[in-house]
């Protein structure tokens, strides 16, 4: 089984397990998440490679962290190489996310590395109430639109904002933007 198939299987297995734990039909899950019933069925069977946007919708609809679907068993001490992390990309490949440290029970945060192609904008849906994002730009420049305002963050700078509203990330300048993101969840 190749890496993509393994990831699809992992996501599908976890989605089906949580759906059964919450005693939801596929139709109820579709209503709760805004993702179609056929798509949810394909994801559960591991035959669809869900986009970042689709996984965010499902996670938000279920009240779960995004990383719930992709986290692996954790060791006491972990060294993570981004090159070894299975990434998730948006449907057109302009936004790539590397889950470095997934949200775990009793830990109110998760950490990602992300890459935006030059000129690419990614519209993120609002997270649950109280969720906050902390973003450090490692390479390039980032424009973040939140609350109808635009903020520019350069290499070596960071931004923090309440993420319980829609927000947009955009790589500006002449090179791809690479960033580290910490997403904080107020209720563990």
C-alpha positions in Angstrom: 0.0 0.0 0.0 1.5 3.4 -1.0 1.7 6.4 1.3 -1.4 8.1 -0.2 -3.5 4.9 0.1 -2.3 4.5 3.7 -3.3 8.0 4.5 -6.7 7.6 2.8 -7.3 4.4 4.7 -6.3 6.0 8.1 -8.6 9.0 7.5 -11.5 6.7 6.4 -11.1 4.4 9.3 -11.1 7.2 11.8 -14.1 9.0 10.2 -16.2 5.8 10.2 -15.2 5.1 13.9 -16.1 8.6 15.1 -19.4 8.5 13.1 -20.4 5.2 14.7 -19.3 6.5 18.2 -21.6 9.5 17.7 -24.3 7.3 16.3 -24.6 9.3 13.1 -25.8 8.1 9.7 -23.9 9.2 6.6 -26.8 11.5 5.8 -26.7 13.1 9.3 -23.0 13.5 9.1 -23.4 15.2 5.7 -25.8 17.7 7.1 -23.6 18.3 10.1 -20.4 18.9 8.1 -21.6 20.3 4.8 -19.8 17.5 2.9 -21.9 15.4 0.6 -23.0 11.9 1.6 -21.4 10.2 -1.4 -18.1 12.0 -0.7 -18.2 10.9 3.0 -18.9 7.3 1.9 -15.9 7.4 -0.4 -13.7 8.9 2.3 -14.8 6.2 4.8 -14.0 3.4 2.3 -10.5 5.0 1.7 -11.1 5.5 -2.0 -11.1 9.3 -1.9 -8.2 11.6 -1.2 -9.9 14.4 0.7 -8.6 17.9 0.3 -7.5 20.1 3.2 -10.8 22.1 2.9 -12.9 18.9 3.1 -11.1 17.6 6.2 -11.5 21.0 7.9 -15.2 20.9 7.2 -15.5 17.4 8.6 -13.4 18.2 11.7 -15.3 21.4 12.4 -18.7 19.7 11.9 -17.7 17.0 14.4 -16.1 19.4 16.8 -12.7 17.7 16.4 -9.2 19.0 15.7 -8.2 18.8 12.0 -5.3 16.4 13.0 -7.7 13.8 14.5 -7.8 12.1 11.2 -4.1 11.9 10.5 -2.4 11.6 13.9 -0.2 8.6 14.6 0.7 7.0 17.9 3.0 9.3 19.9 6.3 8.4 21.5 7.6 10.0 24.7 10.2 11.9 22.8 9.7 12.7 19.1 11.9 14.3 16.5 9.9 15.2 13.4 11.4 15.9 10.0 9.1 17.8 7.8 10.4 15.9 4.8 9.1 12.7 6.5 5.6 14.0 7.3 2.8 13.1 4.9 1.4 16.4 3.6 -2.1 17.3 2.7 -2.7 19.6 -0.2 -5.6 21.6 -1.5 -7.2 20.4 -4.7 -5.0 22.6 -6.9 -1.8 22.2 -5.0 -1.3 25.8 -4.0 -1.6 25.2 -0.3 0.3 22.3 1.4 0.0 21.4 5.1 2.5 19.3 7.1 1.0 18.1 10.5 4.0 18.1 12.7 2.4 17.7 16.1 -1.3 16.7 16.0 -3.8 17.7 18.7 -3.8 15.1 21.4 -6.2 14.6 24.3 -5.5 17.0 27.1 -3.2 19.2 24.9 -5.0 22.3 23.7 -2.9 22.9 20.5 -1.6 21.4 17.3 1.4 22.5 15.2 1.7 22.5 11.5 4.2 23.6 8.9 2.6 25.0 5.7 3.6 26.2 2.3 1.7 28.6 0.0 2.8 29.0 -3.6 3.6 32.6 -4.6 0.4 34.5 -5.4 -1.8 31.8 -4.0 -4.6 32.6 -1.6 -6.2 30.0 0.7 -9.6 30.8 2.3 -9.9 29.0 5.7 -13.3 28.5 7.2 -13.9 29.7 10.7 -12.8 27.4 13.5 -14.9 26.8 16.6 -15.5 29.7 18.9 -12.4 30.6 20.9 -9.8 28.9 18.6 -6.7 31.1 18.0 -3.9 30.8 15.5 -0.3 31.7 15.9 1.7 31.9 12.6 5.5 32.4 12.3 6.7 33.1 8.7 9.9 31.1 8.1 10.4 32.0 4.5 8.8 34.5 2.1 5.9 36.9 3.0 2.4 36.3 4.1 -0.8 38.4 3.9 -3.5 37.4 6.3 -7.0 38.8 5.9 -9.1 38.6 9.0 -12.0 40.8 10.3 -12.0 42.7 6.9 -8.4 43.8 7.5 -5.2 42.8 5.8 -2.0 42.1 7.7 1.4 41.6 6.2 3.9 39.3 7.9 7.5 39.0 6.7 10.1 36.3 7.2 11.1 36.2 10.9 7.8 37.8 12.0 4.7 36.3 13.5 1.0 37.0 13.8 -1.7 35.9 16.2 -5.5 36.2 15.7 -8.8 34.7 16.8 -9.6 32.1 14.2 -13.3 31.6 14.9 -14.1 33.6 11.8 -13.2 33.1 8.1 -9.6 34.1 7.3 -7.4 34.1 4.2 -3.7 33.3 3.8 -1.9 34.7 0.7 1.7 34.3 -0.3 3.0 37.7 -1.5 6.3 38.7 -2.8 8.5 36.7 -5.2 9.0 33.3 -3.4 6.7 30.7 -1.8 5.7 31.3 1.8 6.7 28.7 4.4 5.2 29.1 7.8 4.8 27.3 11.2 1.3 27.4 12.6 0.1 26.7 16.1 -3.6 26.3 16.5 -4.9 26.7 20.1 -8.1 25.1 21.2 -9.4 26.7 24.5 -11.3 23.7 25.7 -9.4 20.5 25.8 
